[in-house]
Amino acid sequence: MERRKEEKESEEAEEKGAGERPSDTLRLKAAFHYTVACLCEEVAEDKEIQFSKQAIAAISEITFRQCEIFAKDLEMFARHAKRSTVNLEDVKLLARRSKSLLKYITQKSEELALNSLEQKKKKKSGSKKGRRASDEQVEPVVAVNEDSNMA
């Protein structure tokens, strides 16, 4: 009987998350519910429909549970790959069943990678220019500002 109780407590602790307090979960759920309600309100205005409070609560609860499942799946994908960090490939694997979502994630990740590459190139070329200027003997340029109080 006691062994069963310990197993149940262990399962409950696992459901709450590692080190996560019940108050944290409640606050997260409340914030999640608020966000879902705001989104429902936007859709309601856009489509000229109404959502009942029960419908919003149901959407919020289902979505929250699905996010928990996604989080566990992502953790398992990373663990299976012998990593402790979830990466983009794990997210793509999670989204594989939704062709449009997978396409969107892939497109955005490629854009981010391209932007990151461009930023690195700019930093490299900027640092090279900076080194050349410091190697040369350059007279400092003093700008005179008419609005300046200094005479």
N, CA, C and O atoms as a GROMACS GRO file, in nm:
protein
  604
    1MET      N    1   0.083  -0.119   0.000
    1MET     CA    2   0.000   0.000   0.000
    1MET      C    3   0.087   0.125   0.000
    1MET      O    4   0.061   0.219  -0.074
    2GLU      N    5   0.191   0.126   0.083
    2GLU     CA    6   0.278   0.241   0.091
    2GLU      C    7   0.360   0.259  -0.036
    2GLU      O    8   0.388   0.371  -0.078
    3ARG      N    9   0.396   0.150  -0.097
    3ARG     CA   10   0.471   0.154  -0.222
    3ARG      C   11   0.388   0.220  -0.330
    3ARG      O   12   0.439   0.300  -0.409
    4ARG      N   13   0.260   0.187  -0.335
    4ARG     CA   14   0.168   0.246  -0.432
    4ARG      C   15   0.158   0.397  -0.411
    4ARG      O   16   0.154   0.474  -0.507
    5LYS      N   17   0.154   0.437  -0.285
    5LYS     CA   18   0.144   0.579  -0.251
    5LYS      C   19   0.269   0.654  -0.298
    5LYS      O   20   0.260   0.764  -0.352
    6GLU      N   21   0.387   0.594  -0.277
    6GLU     CA   22   0.513   0.655  -0.321
    6GLU      C   23   0.518   0.668  -0.473
    6GLU      O   24   0.565   0.769  -0.525
    7GLU      N   25   0.470   0.567  -0.544
    7GLU     CA   26   0.468   0.572  -0.690
    7GLU      C   27   0.377   0.684  -0.738
    7GLU      O   28   0.410   0.757  -0.831
    8LYS      N   29   0.262   0.698  -0.673
    8LYS     CA   30   0.168   0.802  -0.711
    8LYS      C   31   0.228   0.940  -0.687
    8LYS      O   32   0.215   1.029  -0.771
    9GLU      N   33   0.294   0.959  -0.573
    9GLU     CA   34   0.358   1.087  -0.542
    9GLU      C   35   0.468   1.117  -0.643
    9GLU      O   36   0.485   1.232  -0.684
   10SER      N   37   0.542   1.015  -0.682
   10SER     CA   38   0.648   1.031  -0.781
   10SER      C   39   0.591   1.074  -0.915
   10SER      O   40   0.646   1.162  -0.981
   11GLU      N   41   0.480   1.012  -0.956
   11GLU     CA   42   0.414   1.049  -1.081
   11GLU      C   43   0.364   1.192  -1.077
   11GLU      O   44   0.378   1.265  -1.174
   12GLU      N   45   0.306   1.233  -0.964
   12GLU     CA   46   0.256   1.370  -0.950
   12GLU      C   47   0.371   1.469  -0.958
   12GLU      O   48   0.357   1.574  -1.020
   13ALA      N   49   0.482   1.438  -0.895
   13ALA     CA   50   0.598   1.526  -0.899
   13ALA      C   51   0.650   1.539  -1.041
   13ALA      O   52   0.690   1.648  -1.084
   14GLU      N   53   0.650   1.428  -1.115
   14GLU     CA   54   0.696   1.428  -1.253
   14GLU      C   55   0.605   1.514  -1.340
   14GLU      O   56   0.652   1.586  -1.427
   15GLU      N   57   0.472   1.505  -1.316
   15GLU     CA   58   0.377   1.583  -1.392
   15GLU      C   59   0.397   1.732  -1.370
   15GLU      O   60   0.382   1.812  -1.462
   16LYS      N   61   0.431   1.771  -1.248
   16LYS     CA   62   0.450   1.912  -1.216
   16LYS      C   63   0.578   1.966  -1.277
   16LYS      O   64   0.589   2.086  -1.301
   17GLY      N   65   0.673   1.881  -1.303
   17GLY     CA   66   0.799   1.925  -1.360
   17GLY      C   67   0.907   1.925  -1.255
   17GLY      O   68   0.880   1.929  -1.135
   18ALA      N   69   1.030   1.921  -1.300
   18ALA     CA   70   1.144   1.916  -1.209
   18ALA      C   71   1.159   2.049  -1.138
   18ALA      O   72   1.185   2.151  -1.201
   19GLY      N   73   1.143   2.047  -1.006
   19GLY     CA   74   1.163   2.166  -0.927
   19GLY      C   75   1.055   2.272  -0.941
   19GLY      O   76   1.069   2.381  -0.886
   20GLU      N   77   0.949   2.242  -1.013
   20GLU     CA   78   0.845   2.341  -1.034
   20GLU      C   79   0.744   2.335  -0.920
   20GLU      O   80   0.693   2.229  -0.886
   21ARG      N   81   0.717   2.450  -0.861
   21ARG     CA   82   0.622   2.457  -0.750
   21ARG      C   83   0.480   2.465  -0.805
   21ARG      O   84   0.460   2.515  -0.916
   22PRO      N   85   0.382   2.415  -0.729
   22PRO     CA   86   0.243   2.423  -0.775
   22PRO      C   87   0.199   2.567  -0.803
   22PRO      O   88   0.121   2.590  -0.896
   23SER      N   89   0.248   2.663  -0.725
   23SER     CA   90   0.210   2.802  -0.748
   23SER      C   91   0.262   2.852  -0.883
   23SER      O   92   0.196   2.932  -0.949
   24ASP      N   93   0.380   2.804  -0.924
   24ASP     CA   94   0.434   2.841  -1.055
   24ASP      C   95   0.344   2.788  -1.166
   24ASP      O   96   0.314   2.858  -1.262
   25THR      N   97   0.301   2.664  -1.150
   25THR     CA   98   0.213   2.602  -1.250
   25THR      C   99   0.081   2.678  -1.259
   25THR      O  100   0.030   2.703  -1.368
   26LEU      N  101   0.026   2.713  -1.145
   26LEU     CA  102  -0.100   2.788  -1.144
   26LEU      C  103  -0.084   2.924  -1.209
   26LEU      O  104  -0.171   2.968  -1.285
   27ARG      N  105   0.026   2.991  -1.181
   27ARG     CA  106   0.050   3.122  -1.242
   27ARG      C  107   0.068   3.109  -1.393
   27ARG      O  108   0.017   3.191  -1.469
   28LEU      N  109   0.139   3.006  -1.435
   28LEU     CA  110   0.158   2.982  -1.577
   28LEU      C  111   0.026   2.952  -1.646
   28LEU      O  112  -0.003   3.004  -1.754
   29LYS      N  113  -0.055   2.868  -1.582
   29LYS     CA  114  -0.187   2.836  -1.638
   29LYS      C  115  -0.276   2.960  -1.648
   29LYS      O  116  -0.349   2.978  -1.745
   30ALA      N  117  -0.268   3.045  -1.547
   30ALA     CA  118  -0.349   3.168  -1.547
   30ALA      C  119  -0.305   3.260  -1.661
   30ALA      O  120  -0.389   3.317  -1.731
   31ALA      N  121  -0.174   3.275  -1.678
   31ALA     CA  122  -0.123   3.358  -1.787
   31ALA      C  123  -0.160   3.299  -1.922
   31ALA      O  124  -0.194   3.372  -2.016
   32PHE      N  125  -0.154   3.168  -1.932
   32PHE     CA  126  -0.191   3.098  -2.054
   32PHE      C  127  -0.339   3.121  -2.086
   32PHE      O  128  -0.375   3.150  -2.200
   33HIS      N  129  -0.423   3.108  -1.982
   33HIS     CA  130  -0.567   3.128  -1.999
   33HIS      C  131  -0.595   3.272  -2.044
   33HIS      O  132  -0.679   3.294  -2.132
   34TYR      N  133  -0.526   3.367  -1.985
   34TYR     CA  134  -0.545   3.508  -2.022
   34TYR      C  135  -0.510   3.529  -2.169
   34TYR      O  136  -0.582   3.597  -2.241
   35THR      N  137  -0.398   3.471  -2.213
   35THR     CA  138  -0.355   3.486  -2.351
   35THR      C  139  -0.455   3.423  -2.447
   35THR      O  140  -0.487   3.480  -2.551
   36VAL      N  141  -0.504   3.304  -2.413
   36VAL     CA  142  -0.604   3.237  -2.497
   36VAL      C  143  -0.730   3.323  -2.505
   36VAL      O  144  -0.790   3.335  -2.612
   37ALA      N  145  -0.771   3.380  -2.393
   37ALA     CA  146  -0.890   3.466  -2.392
   37ALA      C  147  -0.870   3.587  -2.483
   37ALA      O  148  -0.962   3.626  -2.556
   38CYS      N  149  -0.752   3.647  -2.478
   38CYS     CA  150  -0.723   3.762  -2.566
   38CYS      C  151  -0.727   3.722  -2.713
   38CYS      O  152  -0.782   3.794  -2.796
   39LEU      N  153  -0.669   3.606  -2.744
   39LEU     CA  154  -0.671   3.558  -2.882
   39LEU      C  155  -0.814   3.528  -2.929
   39LEU      O  156  -0.851   3.560  -3.042
   40CYS      N  157  -0.891   3.468  -2.840
   40CYS     CA  158  -1.031   3.439  -2.874
   40CYS      C  159  -1.108   3.569  -2.898
   40CYS      O  160  -1.193   3.576  -2.988
   41GLU      N  161  -1.078   3.670  -2.819
   41GLU     CA  162  -1.144   3.800  -2.836
   41GLU      C  163  -1.111   3.860  -2.973
   41GLU      O  164  -1.199   3.915  -3.040
   42GLU      N  165  -0.983   3.851  -3.013
   42GLU     CA  166  -0.943   3.901  -3.145
   42GLU      C  167  -1.014   3.827  -3.256
   42GLU      O  168  -1.063   3.888  -3.351
   43VAL      N  169  -1.020   3.694  -3.245
   43VAL     CA  170  -1.088   3.613  -3.346
   43VAL      C  171  -1.237   3.647  -3.349
   43VAL      O  172  -1.298   3.656  -3.455
   44ALA      N  173  -1.294   3.665  -3.231
   44ALA     CA  174  -1.437   3.698  -3.221
   44ALA      C  175  -1.468   3.828  -3.293
   44ALA      O  176  -1.568   3.838  -3.364
   45GLU      N  177  -1.383   3.928  -3.275
   45GLU     CA  178  -1.403   4.056  -3.343
   45GLU      C  179  -1.386   4.042  -3.493
   45GLU      O  180  -1.462   4.098  -3.572
   46ASP      N  181  -1.283   3.966  -3.531
   46ASP     CA  182  -1.252   3.947  -3.672
   46ASP      C  183  -1.362   3.872  -3.746
   46ASP      O  184  -1.403   3.911  -3.855
   47LYS      N  185  -1.410   3.763  -3.686
   47LYS     CA  186  -1.506   3.674  -3.752
   47LYS      C  187  -1.651   3.702  -3.710
   47LYS      O  188  -1.743   3.635  -3.755
   48GLU      N  189  -1.668   3.800  -3.624
   48GLU     CA  190  -1.801   3.838  -3.575
   48GLU      C  191  -1.875   3.718  -3.513
   48GLU      O  192  -1.990   3.689  -3.547
   49ILE      N  193  -1.806   3.651  -3.423
   49ILE     CA  194  -1.866   3.542  -3.346
   49ILE      C  195  -1.837   3.565  -3.199
   49ILE      O  196  -1.766   3.659  -3.164
   50GLN      N  197  -1.893   3.482  -3.114
   50GLN     CA  198  -1.868   3.494  -2.971
   50GLN      C  199  -1.818   3.361  -2.916
   50GLN      O  200  -1.854   3.254  -2.966
   51PHE      N  201  -1.736   3.369  -2.813
   51PHE     CA  202  -1.687   3.252  -2.741
   51PHE      C  203  -1.743   3.257  -2.600
   51PHE      O  204  -1.734   3.360  -2.533
   52SER      N  205  -1.800   3.147  -2.555
   52SER     CA  206  -1.846   3.143  -2.416
   52SER      C  207  -1.725   3.127  -2.325
   52SER      O  208  -1.618   3.086  -2.368
   53LYS      N  209  -1.744   3.160  -2.198
   53LYS     CA  210  -1.636   3.144  -2.101
   53LYS      C  211  -1.594   2.998  -2.090
   53LYS      O  212  -1.476   2.967  -2.073
   54GLN      N  213  -1.691   2.908  -2.102
   54GLN     CA  214  -1.661   2.765  -2.096
   54GLN      C  215  -1.577   2.721  -2.216
   54GLN      O  216  -1.486   2.639  -2.202
   55ALA      N  217  -1.609   2.776  -2.332
   55ALA     CA  218  -1.533   2.741  -2.453
   55ALA      C  219  -1.389   2.790  -2.442
   55ALA      O  220  -1.295   2.719  -2.478
   56ILE      N  221  -1.372   2.912  -2.392
   56ILE     CA  222  -1.238   2.968  -2.374
   56ILE      C  223  -1.160   2.884  -2.273
   56ILE      O  224  -1.042   2.855  -2.294
   57ALA      N  225  -1.225   2.845  -2.164
   57ALA     CA  226  -1.159   2.762  -2.063
   57ALA      C  227  -1.119   2.627  -2.122
   57ALA      O  228  -1.010   2.577  -2.093
   58ALA      N  229  -1.206   2.568  -2.203
   58ALA     CA  230  -1.176   2.439  -2.265
   58ALA      C  231  -1.060   2.450  -2.363
   58ALA      O  232  -0.970   2.366  -2.364
   59ILE      N  233  -1.062   2.554  -2.446
   59ILE     CA  234  -0.952   2.576  -2.542
   59ILE      C  235  -0.822   2.595  -2.466
   59ILE      O  236  -0.718   2.540  -2.504
   60SER      N  237  -0.828   2.674  -2.360
   60SER     CA  238  -0.709   2.701  -2.279
   60SER      C  239  -0.654   2.573  -2.218
   60SER      O  240  -0.533   2.549  -2.223
   61GLU      N  241  -0.740   2.492  -2.159
   61GLU     CA  242  -0.696   2.368  -2.093
   61GLU      C  243  -0.639   2.268  -2.193
   61GLU      O  244  -0.535   2.207  -2.168
   62ILE      N  245  -0.706   2.251  -2.305
   62ILE     CA  246  -0.659   2.157  -2.408
   62ILE      C  247  -0.524   2.203  -2.464
   62ILE      O  248  -0.434   2.122  -2.483
   63THR      N  249  -0.513   2.331  -2.491
   63THR     CA  250  -0.389   2.385  -2.546
   63THR      C  251  -0.274   2.372  -2.447
   63THR      O  252  -0.162   2.336  -2.484
   64PHE      N  253  -0.302   2.400  -2.319
   64PHE     CA  254  -0.200   2.388  -2.215
   64PHE      C  255  -0.151   2.243  -2.205
   64PHE      O  256  -0.031   2.218  -2.198
   65ARG      N  257  -0.244   2.150  -2.205
   65ARG     CA  258  -0.206   2.008  -2.198
   65ARG      C  259  -0.125   1.966  -2.320
   65ARG      O  260  -0.029   1.889  -2.309
   66GLN      N  261  -0.163   2.018  -2.437
   66GLN     CA  262  -0.088   1.984  -2.559
   66GLN      C  263   0.054   2.040  -2.552
   66GLN      O  264   0.149   1.975  -2.596
   67CYS      N  265   0.068   2.159  -2.496
   67CYS     CA  266   0.202   2.217  -2.479
   67CYS      C  267   0.287   2.134  -2.384
   67CYS      O  268   0.407   2.119  -2.404
   68GLU      N  269   0.225   2.080  -2.280
   68GLU     CA  270   0.297   1.991  -2.188
   68GLU      C  271   0.346   1.866  -2.260
   68GLU      O  272   0.458   1.820  -2.239
   69ILE      N  273   0.260   1.812  -2.345
   69ILE     CA  274   0.296   1.693  -2.424
   69ILE      C  275   0.411   1.728  -2.518
   69ILE      O  276   0.506   1.651  -2.532
   70PHE      N  277   0.401   1.845  -2.584
   70PHE     CA  278   0.508   1.888  -2.674
   70PHE      C  279   0.640   1.901  -2.598
   70PHE      O  280   0.745   1.858  -2.647
   71ALA      N  281   0.635   1.960  -2.479
   71ALA     CA  282   0.757   1.979  -2.399
   71ALA      C  283   0.820   1.845  -2.365
   71ALA      O  284   0.942   1.829  -2.374
   72LYS      N  285   0.738   1.749  -2.325
   72LYS     CA  286   0.790   1.616  -2.292
   72LYS      C  287   0.849   1.548  -2.415
   72LYS      O  288   0.954   1.485  -2.407
   73ASP      N  289   0.779   1.560  -2.530
   73ASP     CA  290   0.830   1.502  -2.654
   73ASP      C  291   0.964   1.563  -2.693
   73ASP      O  292   1.056   1.492  -2.731
   74LEU      N  293   0.974   1.696  -2.685
   74LEU     CA  294   1.100   1.764  -2.719
   74LEU      C  295   1.213   1.717  -2.628
   74LEU      O  296   1.326   1.695  -2.673
   75GLU      N  297   1.182   1.704  -2.499
   75GLU     CA  298   1.282   1.656  -2.405
   75GLU      C  299   1.326   1.514  -2.441
   75GLU      O  300   1.446   1.484  -2.436
   76MET      N  301   1.233   1.430  -2.477
   76MET     CA  302   1.267   1.292  -2.514
   76MET      C  303   1.348   1.286  -2.644
   76MET      O  304   1.439   1.204  -2.656
   77PHE      N  305   1.314   1.372  -2.741
   77PHE     CA  306   1.391   1.374  -2.866
   77PHE      C  307   1.537   1.410  -2.837
   77PHE      O  308   1.629   1.346  -2.888
   78ALA      N  309   1.556   1.512  -2.754
   78ALA     CA  310   1.693   1.554  -2.720
   78ALA      C  311   1.764   1.444  -2.642
   78ALA      O  312   1.881   1.415  -2.668
   79ARG      N  313   1.696   1.385  -2.548
   79ARG     CA  314   1.756   1.279  -2.467
   79ARG      C  315   1.793   1.160  -2.555
   79ARG      O  316   1.899   1.099  -2.536
   80HIS      N  317   1.707   1.126  -2.652
   80HIS     CA  318   1.735   1.015  -2.742
   80HIS      C  319   1.863   1.042  -2.824
   80HIS      O  320   1.939   0.950  -2.855
   81ALA      N  321   1.884   1.169  -2.856
   81ALA     CA  322   2.004   1.208  -2.931
   81ALA      C  323   2.124   1.230  -2.839
   81ALA      O  324   2.228   1.280  -2.881
   82LYS      N  325   2.106   1.193  -2.712
   82LYS     CA  326   2.212   1.207  -2.611
   82LYS      C  327   2.254   1.352  -2.591
   82LYS      O  328   2.372   1.382  -2.574
   83ARG      N  329   2.155   1.441  -2.593
   83ARG     CA  330   2.179   1.582  -2.567
   83ARG      C  331   2.095   1.624  -2.448
   83ARG      O  332   1.993   1.562  -2.417
   84SER      N  333   2.138   1.730  -2.382
   84SER     CA  334   2.059   1.783  -2.271
   84SER      C  335   1.986   1.910  -2.311
   84SER      O  336   1.911   1.966  -2.231
   85THR      N  337   2.006   1.954  -2.434
   85THR     CA  338   1.944   2.076  -2.484
   85THR      C  339   1.856   2.045  -2.605
   85THR      O  340   1.897   1.974  -2.696
   86VAL      N  341   1.736   2.100  -2.604
   86VAL     CA  342   1.646   2.087  -2.718
   86VAL      C  343   1.697   2.182  -2.826
   86VAL      O  344   1.730   2.297  -2.797
   87ASN      N  345   1.703   2.134  -2.950
   87ASN     CA  346   1.747   2.221  -3.058
   87ASN      C  347   1.643   2.226  -3.170
   87ASN      O  348   1.536   2.166  -3.160
   88LEU      N  349   1.677   2.298  -3.275
   88LEU     CA  350   1.584   2.319  -3.386
   88LEU      C  351   1.541   2.188  -3.452
   88LEU      O  352   1.426   2.174  -3.493
   89GLU      N  353   1.632   2.093  -3.462
   89GLU     CA  354   1.597   1.966  -3.524
   89GLU      C  355   1.489   1.892  -3.444
   89GLU      O  356   1.405   1.823  -3.502
   90ASP      N  357   1.492   1.906  -3.312
   90ASP     CA  358   1.388   1.846  -3.228
   90ASP      C  359   1.253   1.911  -3.256
   90ASP      O  360   1.151   1.842  -3.264
   91VAL      N  361   1.253   2.042  -3.271
   91VAL     CA  362   1.129   2.115  -3.299
   91VAL      C  363   1.074   2.074  -3.436
   91VAL      O  364   0.953   2.055  -3.451
   92LYS      N  365   1.162   2.060  -3.534
   92LYS     CA  366   1.118   2.016  -3.667
   92LYS      C  367   1.060   1.875  -3.660
   92LYS      O  368   0.960   1.846  -3.725
   93LEU      N  369   1.123   1.790  -3.583
   93LEU     CA  370   1.073   1.653  -3.566
   93LEU      C  371   0.934   1.654  -3.503
   93LEU      O  372   0.846   1.577  -3.542
   94LEU      N  373   0.914   1.742  -3.407
   94LEU     CA  374   0.784   1.754  -3.342
   94LEU      C  375   0.677   1.803  -3.442
   94LEU      O  376   0.562   1.759  -3.436
   95ALA      N  377   0.716   1.892  -3.532
   95ALA     CA  378   0.621   1.953  -3.627
   95ALA      C  379   0.605   1.872  -3.755
   95ALA      O  380   0.534   1.916  -3.846
   96ARG      N  381   0.667   1.757  -3.765
   96ARG     CA  382   0.670   1.681  -3.890
   96ARG      C  383   0.531   1.642  -3.943
   96ARG      O  384   0.515   1.626  -4.064
   97ARG      N  385   0.433   1.628  -3.858
   97ARG     CA  386   0.300   1.584  -3.902
   97ARG      C  387   0.219   1.698  -3.964
   97ARG      O  388   0.122   1.674  -4.036
   98SER      N  389   0.258   1.820  -3.937
   98SER     CA  390   0.191   1.936  -3.996
   98SER      C  391   0.282   1.994  -4.103
   98SER      O  392   0.378   2.065  -4.072
   99LYS      N  393   0.251   1.965  -4.227
   99LYS     CA  394   0.337   2.009  -4.338
   99LYS      C  395   0.354   2.160  -4.340
   99LYS      O  396   0.464   2.210  -4.360
  100SER      N  397   0.244   2.234  -4.318
  100SER     CA  398   0.252   2.380  -4.323
  100SER      C  399   0.335   2.434  -4.206
  100SER      O  400   0.413   2.528  -4.225
  101LEU      N  401   0.320   2.377  -4.088
  101LEU     CA  402   0.398   2.422  -3.973
  101LEU      C  403   0.545   2.390  -3.992
  101LEU      O  404   0.632   2.472  -3.962
  102LEU      N  405   0.574   2.271  -4.042
  102LEU     CA  406   0.713   2.231  -4.068
  102LEU      C  407   0.775   2.324  -4.171
  102LEU      O  408   0.890   2.366  -4.156
  103LYS      N  409   0.701   2.356  -4.275
  103LYS     CA  410   0.750   2.447  -4.380
  103LYS      C  411   0.778   2.585  -4.320
  103LYS      O  412   0.880   2.646  -4.350
  104TYR      N  413   0.687   2.634  -4.236
  104TYR     CA  414   0.703   2.765  -4.173
  104TYR      C  415   0.826   2.767  -4.082
  104TYR      O  416   0.906   2.860  -4.088
  105ILE      N  417   0.841   2.665  -4.000
  105ILE     CA  418   0.955   2.658  -3.908
  105ILE      C  419   1.086   2.651  -3.986
  105ILE      O  420   1.183   2.718  -3.951
  106THR      N  421   1.088   2.571  -4.091
  106THR     CA  422   1.208   2.558  -4.174
  106THR      C  423   1.243   2.691  -4.239
  106THR      O  424   1.359   2.732  -4.240
  107GLN      N  425   1.142   2.758  -4.293
  107GLN     CA  426   1.162   2.888  -4.358
  107GLN      C  427   1.217   2.991  -4.259
  107GLN      O  428   1.313   3.062  -4.290
  108LYS      N  429   1.156   2.999  -4.142
  108LYS     CA  430   1.201   3.096  -4.041
  108LYS      C  431   1.342   3.064  -3.992
  108LYS      O  432   1.422   3.155  -3.970
  109SER      N  433   1.372   2.937  -3.974
  109SER     CA  434   1.506   2.900  -3.927
  109SER      C  435   1.611   2.936  -4.031
  109SER      O  436   1.721   2.978  -3.996
  110GLU      N  437   1.578   2.919  -4.160
  110GLU     CA  438   1.671   2.956  -4.266
  110GLU      C  439   1.692   3.107  -4.269
  110GLU      O  440   1.803   3.154  -4.290
  111GLU      N  441   1.583   3.184  -4.248
  111GLU     CA  442   1.594   3.330  -4.242
  111GLU      C  443   1.683   3.372  -4.125
  111GLU      O  444   1.769   3.460  -4.140
  112LEU      N  445   1.663   3.311  -4.010
  112LEU     CA  446   1.743   3.344  -3.892
  112LEU      C  447   1.891   3.310  -3.915
  112LEU      O  448   1.979   3.387  -3.878
  113ALA      N  449   1.916   3.196  -3.977
  113ALA     CA  450   2.054   3.155  -4.004
  113ALA      C  451   2.119   3.252  -4.102
  113ALA      O  452   2.236   3.288  -4.086
  114LEU      N  453   2.045   3.295  -4.203
  114LEU     CA  454   2.097   3.389  -4.301
  114LEU      C  455   2.127   3.524  -4.236
  114LEU      O  456   2.232   3.583  -4.261
  115ASN      N  457   2.035   3.572  -4.152
  115ASN     CA  458   2.057   3.699  -4.080
  115ASN      C  459   2.177   3.690  -3.988
  115ASN      O  460   2.256   3.784  -3.978
  116SER      N  461   2.190   3.578  -3.921
  116SER     CA  462   2.304   3.558  -3.831
  116SER      C  463   2.435   3.559  -3.908
  116SER      O  464   2.534   3.618  -3.862
  117LEU      N  465   2.436   3.495  -4.023
  117LEU     CA  466   2.556   3.492  -4.107
  117LEU      C  467   2.592   3.632  -4.155
  117LEU      O  468   2.709   3.669  -4.155
  118GLU      N  469   2.490   3.710  -4.194
  118GLU     CA  470   2.515   3.847  -4.239
  118GLU      C  471   2.570   3.933  -4.126
  118GLU      O  472   2.660   4.014  -4.148
  119GLN      N  473   2.517   3.915  -4.006
  119GLN     CA  474   2.566   3.990  -3.890
  119GLN      C  475   2.712   3.957  -3.861
  119GLN      O  476   2.792   4.046  -3.831
  120LYS      N  477   2.747   3.830  -3.870
  120LYS     CA  478   2.886   3.789  -3.848
  120LYS      C  479   2.978   3.851  -3.952
  120LYS      O  480   3.089   3.894  -3.919
  121LYS      N  481   2.934   3.854  -4.078
  121LYS     CA  482   3.014   3.913  -4.185
  121LYS      C  483   3.035   4.062  -4.160
  121LYS      O  484   3.145   4.113  -4.180
  122LYS      N  485   2.930   4.130  -4.117
  122LYS     CA  486   2.939   4.274  -4.089
  122LYS      C  487   3.037   4.300  -3.975
  122LYS      O  488   3.116   4.394  -3.981
  123LYS      N  489   3.031   4.217  -3.872
  123LYS     CA  490   3.121   4.235  -3.758
  123LYS      C  491   3.265   4.212  -3.800
  123LYS      O  492   3.355   4.284  -3.757
  124LYS      N  493   3.288   4.109  -3.883
  124LYS     CA  494   3.423   4.080  -3.929
  124LYS      C  495   3.477   4.194  -4.013
  124LYS      O  496   3.590   4.238  -3.993
  125SER      N  497   3.398   4.244  -4.108
  125SER     CA  498   3.445   4.351  -4.195
  125SER      C  499   3.462   4.480  -4.114
  125SER      O  500   3.552   4.559  -4.142
  126GLY      N  501   3.378   4.502  -4.015
  126GLY     CA  502   3.391   4.620  -3.929
  126GLY      C  503   3.517   4.614  -3.844
  126GLY      O  504   3.582   4.716  -3.824
  127SER      N  505   3.551   4.498  -3.795
  127SER     CA  506   3.671   4.484  -3.712
  127SER      C  507   3.797   4.496  -3.797
  127SER      O  508   3.899   4.546  -3.749
  128LYS      N  509   3.792   4.452  -3.922
  128LYS     CA  510   3.907   4.466  -4.011
  128LYS      C  511   3.932   4.613  -4.042
  128LYS      O  512   4.047   4.658  -4.043
  129LYS      N  513   3.824   4.688  -4.067
  129LYS     CA  514   3.837   4.831  -4.095
  129LYS      C  515   3.893   4.902  -3.973
  129LYS      O  516   3.976   4.992  -3.985
  130GLY      N  517   3.846   4.863  -3.856
  130GLY     CA  518   3.892   4.924  -3.731
  130GLY      C  519   4.041   4.902  -3.710
  130GLY      O  520   4.110   4.992  -3.662
  131ARG      N  521   4.089   4.786  -3.744
  131ARG     CA  522   4.232   4.755  -3.728
  131ARG      C  523   4.316   4.838  -3.824
  131ARG      O  524   4.422   4.888  -3.786
  132ARG      N  525   4.270   4.854  -3.948
  132ARG     CA  526   4.345   4.933  -4.046
  132ARG      C  527   4.358   5.077  -4.000
  132ARG      O  528   4.465   5.137  -4.010
  133ALA      N  529   4.250   5.132  -3.949
  133ALA     CA  530   4.251   5.272  -3.906
  133ALA      C  531   4.345   5.290  -3.788
  133ALA      O  532   4.412   5.393  -3.779
  134SER      N  533   4.351   5.194  -3.699
  134SER     CA  534   4.438   5.207  -3.583
  134SER      C  535   4.585   5.188  -3.621
  134SER      O  536   4.673   5.240  -3.552
  135ASP      N  537   4.612   5.116  -3.729
  135ASP     CA  538   4.749   5.096  -3.775
  135ASP      C  539   4.804   5.222  -3.840
  135ASP      O  540   4.924   5.250  -3.831
  136GLU      N  541   4.716   5.298  -3.904
  136GLU     CA  542   4.758   5.419  -3.974
  136GLU      C  543   4.761   5.535  -3.876
  136GLU      O  544   4.690   5.534  -3.775
  137GLN      N  545   4.843   5.635  -3.906
  137GLN     CA  546   4.848   5.757  -3.826
  137GLN      C  547   4.739   5.850  -3.879
  137GLN      O  548   4.752   5.904  -3.988
  138VAL      N  549   4.634   5.867  -3.803
  138VAL     CA  550   4.522   5.949  -3.847
  138VAL      C  551   4.506   6.066  -3.751
  138VAL      O  552   4.505   6.049  -3.629
  139GLU      N  553   4.492   6.184  -3.809
  139GLU     CA  554   4.467   6.304  -3.728
  139GLU      C  555   4.324   6.299  -3.680
  139GLU      O  556   4.234   6.270  -3.759
  140PRO      N  557   4.298   6.326  -3.552
  140PRO     CA  558   4.160   6.327  -3.504
  140PRO      C  559   4.084   6.445  -3.564
  140PRO      O  560   4.138   6.555  -3.576
  141VAL      N  561   3.963   6.422  -3.600
  141VAL     CA  562   3.878   6.525  -3.658
  141VAL      C  563   3.794   6.583  -3.546
  141VAL      O  564   3.730   6.511  -3.470
  142VAL      N  565   3.796   6.716  -3.535
  142VAL     CA  566   3.718   6.783  -3.432
  142VAL      C  567   3.603   6.852  -3.500
  142VAL      O  568   3.623   6.938  -3.586
  143ALA      N  569   3.483   6.816  -3.460
  143ALA     CA  570   3.365   6.877  -3.518
  143ALA      C  571   3.321   6.991  -3.429
  143ALA      O  572   3.320   6.979  -3.306
  144VAL      N  573   3.286   7.101  -3.491
  144VAL     CA  574   3.238   7.216  -3.416
  144VAL      C  575   3.087   7.219  -3.429
  144VAL      O  576   3.032   7.222  -3.539
  145ASN      N  577   3.022   7.218  -3.314
  145ASN     CA  578   2.877   7.219  -3.312
  145ASN      C  579   2.832   7.359  -3.271
  145ASN      O  580   2.873   7.409  -3.166
  146GLU      N  581   2.748   7.421  -3.353
  146GLU     CA  582   2.703   7.557  -3.326
  146GLU      C  583   2.617   7.563  -3.199
  146GLU      O  584   2.613   7.666  -3.132
  147ASP      N  585   2.550   7.453  -3.166
  147ASP     CA  586   2.464   7.452  -3.049
  147ASP      C  587   2.543   7.430  -2.920
  147ASP      O  588   2.487   7.436  -2.811
  148SER      N  589   2.671   7.406  -2.933
  148SER     CA  590   2.752   7.374  -2.818
  148SER      C  591   2.769   7.494  -2.727
  148SER      O  592   2.779   7.607  -2.776
  149ASN      N  593   2.772   7.473  -2.596
  149ASN     CA  594   2.793   7.580  -2.500
  149ASN      C  595   2.941   7.610  -2.483
  149ASN      O  596   2.977   7.712  -2.424
  150MET      N  597   3.026   7.523  -2.534
  150MET     CA  598   3.169   7.542  -2.515
  150MET      C  599   3.222   7.646  -2.613
  150MET      O  600   3.185   7.645  -2.731
  151ALA      N  601   3.307   7.735  -2.566
  151ALA     CA  602   3.359   7.839  -2.653
  151ALA      C  603   3.505   7.817  -2.681
  151ALA      O  604   3.566   7.896  -2.754
   0.00000   0.00000   0.00000
